[in-house]
Amino acid sequence: MSFADLYTPSGQVFQILSRSDTDSDLHEKFRSLKYHVPIYVEVQQAQEEGPESSQSRDSVFVVKDIRPLNSMPDDVIASRDAVFPPSKRHLQIRFHSDLKARLEFRSWLKGVLSERLQEKGFTDIETPTLFKTTSEGAREFLVPTRQQGTAYALSQSPQQYKQALIASGVMRYMQWARCYRDEDARTDRQPEFTQLDMEWAFAGAAKVQEDVNDIVLRALSALRPAHSYKDTRNGRVPIVSAIANAPPPSEDEPPAHQFTSIKFAESIARYGSDKPDLRIPGRIHAISDLEEFRNFASMITHHSNPLIEVFCFRLDDCPPERARRFVANFMKDLPHTLANNPDGTPQVLVSDWSKPLGGFSSLGHNYDKVIDLVTEGGEELNDGDLVVFQAREKPVGQYCSGSTKIGEIRSRLWKALVEQDLMKTPRLGEPGSLQFVWVTEFPMFKPSEEGEPDQGTAGLSACHHPFTAPLTQADFELLDTEPLQAKSAAYDLVLNGVEIGGGSQRIHLADVQTYIMEHVLKITPNKTKEFSHLFDALRTGCPPHAGFALGFDRLVALMTDTSTVRDVIAFPKTMKGEDPFVGSPSKVDDAQLRPYGLAKLRS
């Protein structure tokens, strides 16, 4: 007797049983087949032979003929733990169940989001990928043409096209847009990526957030995280078949998700980041009265009048000795930019009630005021708990950066503690495991940083993009005198500490758009002309409008328990921007370059 599993295109799995005493020729043909090959099978339904057979006769078939339709190389060994190189991506997808499950979930989620948007009256419109080079955003990919001296730029986003569509009378626009940016490699970036692009006429931030919340909540309601997440080869992944077969929801089923809204300034103060991860306990506090801790402040910073910030982490049953060893290793591995940052070295104190003043003697006899601050008047700290301090200069006016040093340390420390099982975090699918946060009222501009694409000669960069409207009339008036103090009508959606989308209310008046580009950013007249098509569209009665783009690759990666978007893309690029499956980018020769008026650089 011989057995094998037969996988059908519909997803059904049948078991084939062959016996030599039934049909010896067919049995030998069956035994000669290799594993993992496509086959042709001719069957007939089994005949009913008794009362018990009626229960299973619909799924029992008699094989009449079987033969292979292709072969499988002998050197391919497929098993649950098999490791295939990126150049064999087809084998990774085929034999790594987690990768296939992520791609299936991606398809399911795309369908649910599209369906809800179309119910809301959105029109799916495709815009060109071959665009033109502009001063907007990140570095571009250029595509030369045979009209020598000219080139397309691959679209970084459909931003200008979708604003033109609103001016064209389209009230609700959507698109699954392919975007291209020549950015530095990171685990959450790819040179080409997918975003769900949306734009609303006669709408502001409130309407955008309401609709985005609704489409995401519709997907989460169908997903039923408590029932659909399963442990796979690599992470916890929602299984599409489990989504369809989940039991009816009960009233007492706790949700896995939560939606919160916070202003940018509050997010920086509480979490030290404009991408707050609300799964992390222990918010940041500022020590308001430094006179009582002046000696301690002089130990950790050279600033004469610093802002000292502090937070605490309560560890899970960690003796002080182990906590101190952990802290020593953590500080040793801390990047130089944090360990020796210009504001001073971070200070981590370990609670130890066998020591003088509970291990906080460096704070002096008023240490209990700091403990009350970080615990918010709650229970006393236990042995092994950590209290972390970091100084920085007191900001003058509006803070413009996306994080503070203590915010970066807090996030890094929490991840290290979770890895060592010294703190807990909910697994995906469990209550509180999906923390969505709307961050609003961003600064409109920030000082330009080295390496950023040049947006003008004023030394400023738009925090989102130069088409974002000021938040209020007062912020518009600040543009002429103190542009770094102006707030914008921009908003980001953050999931578990990662930005998954962003948008803003747009500038719909051509004169205001021209003013910001020419007088605030000081973009040269030649570069301003690059946007003449947009100015023309705005002048033809363009209504107020707002938009949002959801980073689909990041969203799927976060919801399928992987730290890299490469795991949710069928054929991803490496950190070097290369496609190992097809071997791109490929080298070109002079014959290929000649029609474009280009030539290779030679030393």
C-alpha positions in Angstrom: 0.0 0.0 0.0 1.2 3.5 -0.8 -0.2 6.9 0.2 0.1 10.5 -1.0 -1.7 13.9 -0.5 -3.2 15.5 -3.6 -3.6 19.3 -3.5 -6.2 20.8 -5.8 -6.4 24.4 -7.2 -9.5 25.0 -5.1 -7.5 24.4 -1.9 -9.0 20.9 -1.1 -6.6 18.2 -0.1 -7.4 14.5 -0.9 -5.5 11.5 0.2 -4.7 8.9 -2.5 -4.4 5.2 -1.4 -2.9 2.7 -3.9 -2.9 -1.1 -3.4 -0.9 -3.5 -5.5 -3.6 -6.2 -5.3 -6.2 -3.9 -6.9 -4.3 -2.7 -10.1 -0.7 -3.6 -10.1 0.1 -1.5 -13.2 -1.6 1.6 -11.8 0.1 1.0 -8.5 3.5 1.0 -10.1 2.7 4.2 -12.0 1.6 5.8 -8.7 4.8 4.7 -6.9 7.0 6.0 -9.7 5.7 9.6 -9.2 7.9 12.1 -7.4 6.8 14.3 -4.6 5.7 17.9 -5.4 4.9 17.4 -9.1 1.7 18.3 -11.0 -0.3 15.3 -12.1 -3.3 14.4 -14.1 -5.8 12.1 -12.3 -8.8 10.5 -13.9 -11.3 9.3 -11.3 -14.8 8.0 -10.9 -17.0 8.3 -7.8 -17.0 5.3 -5.5 -20.1 3.1 -5.5 -22.3 2.9 -2.4 -21.9 -0.5 -0.9 -23.4 -0.3 2.6 -25.2 2.0 5.1 -21.9 3.3 6.5 -20.6 4.3 3.0 -23.4 6.9 2.6 -21.6 9.2 5.1 -18.4 9.4 3.0 -19.2 8.5 -0.6 -19.1 12.1 -1.7 -15.4 12.3 -1.0 -14.3 8.8 -2.0 -13.1 8.3 -5.6 -11.6 5.5 -7.5 -8.5 6.4 -9.5 -8.7 5.2 -13.1 -5.5 6.8 -14.4 -2.6 8.9 -13.1 0.4 10.4 -14.7 2.9 13.3 -14.1 2.7 16.6 -16.0 6.2 17.7 -15.1 9.2 16.6 -13.0 11.0 17.7 -9.8 14.8 18.0 -9.5 16.4 15.5 -7.2 18.5 18.2 -5.5 15.4 20.1 -4.2 14.7 18.8 -0.7 11.4 20.3 0.6 10.5 20.1 4.2 9.0 22.4 6.9 12.5 23.5 7.9 14.0 23.8 4.4 15.8 27.0 3.7 15.9 28.4 0.2 18.0 31.4 -1.0 16.3 34.6 -2.2 17.1 33.6 -5.8 14.7 30.6 -5.3 11.8 32.8 -4.3 9.3 30.5 -6.1 10.4 27.7 -3.7 10.2 29.9 -0.7 6.6 30.8 -1.5 5.7 27.2 -2.4 7.1 25.5 0.7 7.1 28.2 3.4 3.5 28.2 4.6 3.9 31.5 6.4 4.9 33.4 3.2 2.0 31.9 1.3 -0.4 32.7 4.1 0.8 36.3 4.2 0.2 36.7 0.5 -3.3 35.2 0.8 -4.1 37.6 3.7 -2.8 40.5 1.7 -5.2 39.7 -1.1 -8.1 39.2 1.3 -7.4 42.6 3.0 -7.1 44.4 -0.3 -10.5 43.1 -1.3 -12.2 44.1 1.9 -10.8 47.6 1.9 -11.7 48.1 -1.8 -15.2 46.9 -1.2 -15.9 49.3 1.6 -14.4 52.3 -0.3 -16.6 51.6 -3.3 -19.6 51.4 -1.0 -18.7 54.9 0.2 -18.7 56.2 -3.4 -15.0 56.2 -4.3 -14.0 55.9 -7.9 -11.0 53.7 -8.6 -8.8 55.7 -11.1 -5.4 54.8 -12.4 -2.9 57.6 -12.8 0.4 57.5 -14.8 3.5 55.8 -13.4 5.8 57.7 -15.9 5.7 61.2 -14.4 8.3 64.0 -14.6 11.1 65.1 -12.2 10.0 67.7 -9.6 11.4 69.1 -6.4 8.8 67.2 -4.4 9.7 64.5 -1.9 12.5 61.9 -2.0 15.0 61.0 -4.6 13.6 59.8 -7.9 14.2 57.0 -10.4 14.7 58.4 -13.9 13.7 56.7 -17.1 15.5 58.1 -20.2 13.6 58.4 -23.5 14.8 58.3 -27.1 14.2 62.1 -27.3 17.7 62.7 -26.2 18.1 64.9 -23.2 14.7 64.1 -21.8 13.6 61.6 -19.1 10.5 60.5 -17.2 10.6 60.1 -13.4 8.8 57.2 -11.9 6.0 58.5 -9.8 6.8 58.9 -6.0 3.0 59.2 -5.4 0.0 60.2 -7.4 -0.2 63.5 -5.3 -0.5 66.0 -8.1 -2.6 63.8 -10.3 -5.2 63.2 -7.6 -5.4 66.9 -6.7 -6.0 67.5 -10.4 -8.8 64.9 -10.4 -10.5 66.7 -7.5 -10.3 69.9 -9.6 -11.8 67.8 -12.5 -15.0 67.2 -10.5 -14.1 63.7 -9.1 -15.6 63.8 -5.5 -14.1 60.6 -4.1 -10.9 59.1 -5.7 -9.1 55.9 -4.8 -6.2 53.9 -6.3 -4.0 51.0 -5.4 -0.9 53.0 -6.5 2.5 51.7 -7.3 5.1 54.2 -6.1 8.9 54.5 -6.6 11.4 56.2 -4.4 15.2 55.9 -4.4 15.5 55.9 -0.6 18.1 54.3 1.7 17.3 50.7 2.4 15.4 49.7 5.6 13.3 46.7 6.6 10.1 48.7 6.2 11.0 50.3 2.8 11.3 49.0 -0.8 12.3 50.9 -4.0 8.8 50.2 -5.3 5.8 49.8 -3.0 2.0 49.8 -2.9 -0.2 52.4 -1.2 -3.9 52.8 -1.0 -4.3 56.3 -2.2 -7.5 58.3 -1.4 -8.7 61.9 -1.9 -12.0 63.6 -0.7 -13.5 66.8 -2.1 -15.2 69.2 0.3 -13.6 67.4 3.3 -11.1 68.0 6.1 -9.2 65.9 8.6 -12.2 64.8 10.6 -14.0 63.3 7.5 -10.8 61.6 6.3 -10.1 60.0 9.7 -13.7 58.9 10.1 -13.7 57.1 6.7 -10.3 55.5 7.2 -11.3 54.3 10.6 -14.4 52.8 9.1 -12.7 50.9 6.3 -10.1 49.5 8.7 -12.6 48.6 11.4 -14.7 46.8 8.7 -11.6 44.7 7.9 -10.9 44.0 11.6 -14.5 43.1 12.2 -14.3 40.5 9.4 -10.9 39.4 10.4 -11.9 38.4 14.0 -8.3 38.4 15.3 -9.1 36.3 18.3 -10.0 33.3 16.0 -8.1 33.8 12.8 -4.4 34.1 14.0 -2.4 30.9 13.9 1.2 30.1 14.7 3.2 29.4 11.6 6.7 28.6 10.7 7.7 32.2 11.2 5.3 34.4 13.2 1.5 34.6 13.9 -0.4 35.0 10.6 -4.2 35.4 9.9 -5.3 32.3 8.0 -7.9 33.3 5.3 -9.8 30.0 5.7 -10.0 30.6 9.5 -11.5 34.1 8.8 -14.3 32.5 6.9 -14.9 29.8 9.4 -14.8 31.9 12.6 -17.7 31.4 15.0 -20.2 34.3 15.4 -18.9 37.1 17.6 -19.9 37.2 21.2 -20.6 40.4 23.1 -17.9 39.7 25.7 -15.1 39.1 23.1 -12.4 41.7 23.9 -11.2 43.6 20.8 -7.6 43.2 19.7 -7.6 46.8 18.4 -7.8 50.3 19.8 -8.0 53.6 18.0 -6.6 56.7 19.7 -5.9 60.3 18.7 -3.1 62.5 20.0 -1.5 65.8 18.9 2.1 65.9 17.8 3.3 68.0 20.7 1.6 65.7 23.2 3.1 62.6 21.5 6.6 64.0 21.7 6.1 64.9 25.4 4.6 61.6 26.4 6.3 59.1 24.2 9.3 60.9 22.7 8.1 60.0 19.2 5.6 61.1 16.5 5.1 57.4 16.0 4.0 56.3 19.5 3.6 52.6 20.3 0.9 52.4 22.9 1.7 48.8 23.8 4.7 50.2 25.7 3.9 51.0 29.3 5.4 53.9 31.3 5.0 57.3 29.6 7.7 60.0 29.7 7.5 62.7 32.4 9.4 66.0 32.7 10.9 66.9 36.0 9.4 70.4 36.5 11.4 71.6 39.5 15.1 71.0 38.9 16.4 72.9 41.9 15.9 69.9 44.1 17.8 67.7 41.7 20.5 70.2 40.5 23.4 67.9 41.5 21.9 65.0 39.7 21.3 67.1 36.6 24.9 68.2 36.5 26.0 64.5 36.6 24.1 63.6 33.4 24.3 66.8 31.2 26.4 69.9 30.6 23.3 72.1 29.8 22.9 74.8 32.4 19.1 74.8 32.3 18.1 71.5 30.8 14.9 69.7 30.4 15.2 66.4 32.4 12.8 63.6 31.3 12.2 60.3 33.0 10.2 57.1 32.6 10.1 53.8 34.4 9.6 50.2 33.3 8.2 47.6 35.8 10.0 44.3 35.1 8.5 40.8 35.5 10.1 39.1 38.5 13.6 40.4 37.9 16.1 40.4 40.8 18.2 43.6 41.0 21.4 41.7 40.1 19.9 40.4 36.9 18.5 43.9 36.1 21.9 45.5 36.5 23.5 42.9 34.2 20.9 43.5 31.6 21.3 47.3 31.8 25.2 46.9 31.5 24.8 44.9 28.3 22.1 47.2 27.0 24.2 50.3 27.5 27.2 48.5 25.9 25.2 47.8 22.8 23.5 51.2 22.6 24.4 53.1 19.4 26.9 55.9 19.8 24.3 58.5 18.8 22.3 57.6 22.0 25.0 56.4 24.4 27.1 59.5 23.9 24.6 62.0 22.5 25.3 65.7 22.7 22.8 66.2 25.5 24.5 63.8 27.8 24.6 60.0 28.5 21.3 58.4 29.5 21.1 57.3 33.1 19.4 54.0 34.1 18.8 53.4 37.8 17.7 50.0 39.2 15.3 49.8 42.0 16.9 47.9 44.9 15.4 48.3 48.4 18.5 46.6 49.9 20.5 49.7 48.9 20.4 53.2 50.5 17.3 55.1 49.3 16.2 52.1 47.4 19.0 52.5 44.8 18.2 56.1 44.1 20.8 57.8 46.3 22.1 59.8 43.3 18.8 61.7 43.3 19.2 62.7 46.9 16.7 62.6 49.7 13.9 63.9 47.5 14.1 60.8 45.3 10.5 59.9 46.3 9.2 62.8 44.3 10.6 61.3 41.1 9.1 57.9 42.0 5.7 59.5 42.5 6.1 61.2 39.2 6.9 58.2 37.1 4.4 55.9 38.9 1.8 58.7 38.7 1.2 58.3 42.4 0.6 54.6 42.1 2.3 51.6 43.7 5.9 51.7 44.9 8.5 50.3 42.6 9.6 46.7 43.1 13.1 45.4 43.2 14.5 45.3 39.7 12.3 48.0 38.2 14.1 50.5 35.9 14.0 54.3 36.0 15.6 56.0 33.0 16.7 59.6 32.7 17.8 61.7 29.7 18.4 65.4 29.4 17.9 67.7 26.5 17.9 71.4 25.8 14.6 73.1 26.5 13.0 73.8 23.1 12.4 77.4 22.1 9.1 77.4 20.4 7.7 74.4 18.5 9.7 71.2 18.6 10.1 70.0 14.9 11.9 66.7 15.0 10.1 63.4 14.9 11.7 62.0 18.1 13.7 62.7 21.2 16.7 60.8 22.5 14.7 59.5 25.5 11.9 58.4 23.2 14.4 56.4 21.1 15.9 54.8 24.2 12.5 54.0 25.6 11.5 52.1 22.4 14.8 50.3 22.1 14.9 49.3 25.8 11.3 48.0 25.7 12.1 45.8 22.7 15.2 44.4 24.4 13.3 43.7 27.6 10.6 41.8 25.7 13.2 39.7 23.9 14.6 38.7 27.3 11.1 37.9 28.7 11.5 40.6 31.3 8.4 42.4 30.0 5.3 41.1 28.3 3.5 42.3 25.2 0.3 40.9 23.8 0.6 38.5 20.9 -1.1 39.4 17.6 -4.8 38.5 17.9 -4.9 39.1 21.6 -6.6 42.1 23.3 -4.5 45.2 22.9 -2.2 43.8 20.2 -3.2 46.3 17.5 -2.8 49.9 18.7 -3.8 52.5 16.1 -3.0 56.1 16.8 -3.9 59.2 14.8 -1.2 61.9 15.3 -2.3 65.3 14.3 -1.3 69.0 14.2 2.3 68.4 13.0 4.7 71.3 12.4 4.4 72.7 8.9 8.1 73.0 8.4 11.4 71.8 9.9 15.0 72.8 9.3 16.4 71.0 6.3 18.7 68.1 7.1 21.9 67.1 5.3 21.1 64.6 2.6 17.5 65.6 2.1 16.3 66.5 -1.4 16.5 70.3 -1.9 13.1 71.9 -1.6 14.3 75.5 -1.8 16.9 77.9 -0.5 15.2 78.9 2.7 16.8 76.0 4.7 13.3 74.6 5.4 11.6 71.3 4.4 7.9 70.6 4.5 7.3 68.0 7.3 4.8 66.2 5.0 4.9 67.8 1.6 4.6 71.4 0.2 0.9 70.9 -0.8 -0.2 70.6 2.9 -2.4 73.5 4.2 -1.8 75.5 7.4 -3.9 74.3 10.3 -5.6 77.7 11.0 -5.6 81.3 9.9 -3.1 82.1 12.7 -0.7 79.4 11.4 -1.0 80.9 7.9 0.0 84.3 9.2 3.0 82.8 10.9 4.4 81.7 7.5 5.7 85.2 6.8 7.4 85.7 10.1 8.0 82.4 12.0 7.4 79.5 9.6 8.9 77.0 12.0 6.2 77.8 14.6 3.3 77.2 12.1 1.2 74.0 12.5 -0.2 72.1 9.5 -3.4 70.3 8.8 -1.5 67.0 8.5 -2.2 63.7 10.2 -0.5 60.3 10.3 -1.9 56.9 11.2 0.4 54.8 13.4 0.1 51.2 14.2 2.2 49.7 17.0 4.9 52.4 16.7 5.1 52.3 12.9 3.6 54.9 10.5 1.2 53.1 8.2 -0.3 56.1 6.5 -0.3 59.9 6.2 -2.3 62.7 4.7 -3.4 66.2 5.0 -5.9 68.9 4.1 -4.5 70.3 0.8 -3.9 73.9 -0.3 -6.7 74.4 -2.8 -5.9 78.1 -3.7 -3.3 78.6 -6.3 -2.1 81.9 -4.9 -1.5 80.3 -1.5 0.4 77.4 -3.0 2.5 79.7 -5.1 3.2 81.9 -2.0 4.5 78.9 0.1 6.7 77.7 -2.7 8.2 81.0 -3.8 8.3 83.0 -0.5 8.5 80.5 2.3 10.5 77.6 0.8 12.1 80.0 -1.7 12.0 77.5 -4.5 13.6 79.0 -7.6 11.2 80.3 -10.4 12.4 77.5 -12.8 11.5 74.8 -10.3 8.2 76.5 -9.4 7.3 76.2 -13.1 7.4 72.4 -12.7 4.1 72.7 -10.9 2.3 75.0 -13.4 -0.1 72.2 -14.4 -1.2 72.0 -10.7 -1.6 75.8 -10.3 -3.8 75.8 -13.5 -5.9 73.0 -12.0 -6.3 74.8 -8.7 -7.3 78.1 -10.4 -10.3 76.5 -12.2 -12.6 76.4 -9.2 -10.9 73.5 -7.3 -12.9 72.8 -4.1 -11.3 72.4 -0.6 -10.1 68.8 -0.4 -8.1 66.4 1.8 -6.4 63.1 1.2 -4.7 60.1 2.8 -2.4 57.3 1.6 -2.2 54.0 3.4 1.2 52.2 3.2 -0.2 48.8 2.3 3.0 46.8 2.6 3.7 48.1 6.1 0.2 47.5 7.2 0.2 43.9 6.0 3.6 43.2 7.5 2.5 44.5 11.0 -0.7 42.5 10.9 1.1 39.3 9.9 3.8 39.5 12.6 6.9 40.2 10.5 9.4 43.0 10.8 10.2 43.3 7.1 7.9 44.2 4.2 9.8 41.7 2.1 7.8 38.9 3.7 4.5 40.3 2.3 5.7 41.1 -1.2 5.9 38.2 -3.7 9.1 39.3 -5.4 10.8 41.9 -3.1 14.1 43.8 -3.5 17.0 43.2 -1.2 18.5 45.9 1.1 20.7 46.8 -1.8 17.7 47.4 -4.1 18.3 44.2 -6.1 15.8 41.5 -7.2 17.7 38.3 -6.7 15.1 36.2 -8.5 15.5 37.8 -11.9 18.9 39.5 -11.2 17.9 43.1 -11.6 19.1 45.8 -12.0 21.1 44.6 -14.9 24.1 46.1 -16.6 23.6 47.9 -19.9 26.0 48.2 -22.8 26.8 51.1 -25.2 24.4 49.7 -27.9 21.5 49.9 -25.4 22.4 53.4 -24.2 23.1 55.0 -27.6 19.4 55.6 -28.6 19.0 57.6 -25.4 22.0 59.8 -26.0 23.7 58.2 -23.0 27.1 56.6 -22.5 28.9 54.7 -19.7 31.3 56.7 -17.5 34.8 55.4 -18.0 37.8 56.0 -15.8 
